[in-house]
């Protein structure tokens, strides 16, 4: 069962919906640009629909499809059976914050991305900030600005800490306070556990 901690309304996805976007159904080697994401196989249970603006950060399990806008961070954990957390941001999808999950397919836009396993970047994707991944495939035409870094097991790199540090630096330069969600930035540690980091910490 998917759990969520957020403000706003989420629409459940019908279990047999298939969305034409590239990602594999297992952790085996895959051809990311030719494999459709199947909502049942990927355990995708939630979505932000077209035209919906979700104010605040979202944290859940299993899978999530974003057609609309999330004004905050988006964190999707593995489910209770160990199925990898999966995020699909479609061409119309926008995340004005950080996206963290085991597997991420992005065809829309995001401010920062942490894909702990696979990252697939479609040709219409726009990523404005830091991008971290273990394995990545990208179509020609995608726009990525900022740090692009491969995560290697045992490296000790904490991608979320780097993103948070960057947020604070940019906010300080602009004379603002960095925030995320309801006064906190949802973070994914190097070990894979999730926690909240105070916005002023």
Secondary structure, DSSP 8 states (H G I E B T S, - for coil): ---B--SS--EE--TT-EEEEE--SSSS---TTT-EEETTTTTEEEEE-TT-EEES-EEEESEEEESSEEES-EEEE--TT----EEEE-TT-EEEEEEEEEEEEESSEEEEEEEEEEEEE-TT-EE-S-EEEEEEEE-TT-EE-S-EEE--TTS---HHHHHHHHHHHHHHHTT-----TTTEEEEE-TTS-EEEEETT-
